[in-house]
Amino acid sequence: MKAGDLLIVGREASVQFARPIRFRLIRQLDWVTYDGWVWLDGYQVGELGDAVARRSIFVRKAGLRCCR
């Protein structure tokens, strides 16, 4: 993952995302977490591709998918 990547964040990444969102990554935060989990800083992306909310999210890295 690198800055600018567009990710799909769904239930596989965290139960809080029962309804998947698109997320534009700004950076991965270097906070201490559980093994395999990360804090990400970025923007939730709306239907038209625009940023609708800035968010920091705690997710399981293996559950993230790239959106092409």
N, C-alpha and C positions, 0 to 999 in steps of 0.2 A: 504494500500500500504506500502511496505517495500523495503529497498534497495535490489537490485538484481531481483526484479519483472520485467517480460517482459510484456509490455503493447502494445495494439493496439491503436493508436491515429489516429482518423479519423474526419470527418466533425462534428460528434456529440460532439466532444471535442472542436473544433474550426474550423471556416470556412477556415483557412489557410491550413488545412489538407484535401483538396478535394480528394487527393489521400492518403489513409492511410499509416502510417509508423509503424514499430515495434520499440519500445523504451525501452532500458534497464535502469531502474531507479537507480540512485546513491542516490539521496535524494530529499526530498521536501523542497524547500527553504521557510524560514519563513518571506517572504516579505508580506507586507500588500497589499491585493487585494480586488476585489469585492467579495461579498458573493457567495460561491460555485465555485470560480475560484482559481487556484493554479499555482505557478511557480515550475517546475520540472527541475532538473539537471540530465543529463544522456547521453546515447549514442544512436544514431540512428543505428539500426541493419540491415545489408544487407541480401540478399537472402541466403547466406551461413552461417548466424548466427554470422558473424564477425562485429565488431564495424566499422562503416564507417564515422561517424562524431560525435563529442561531441557537445551537444546542451543544451540550457536552453529554455524551452518552457512554454508558458502561455496558460493554458487549463481549460476547465470546468470539474471538477472532476467527475461529474455524467456521462460524455460522454466517459470516459476511459473504456476499456475492458482489462481483463487479458488474456494473450495468454498462453495456456498450451501446 
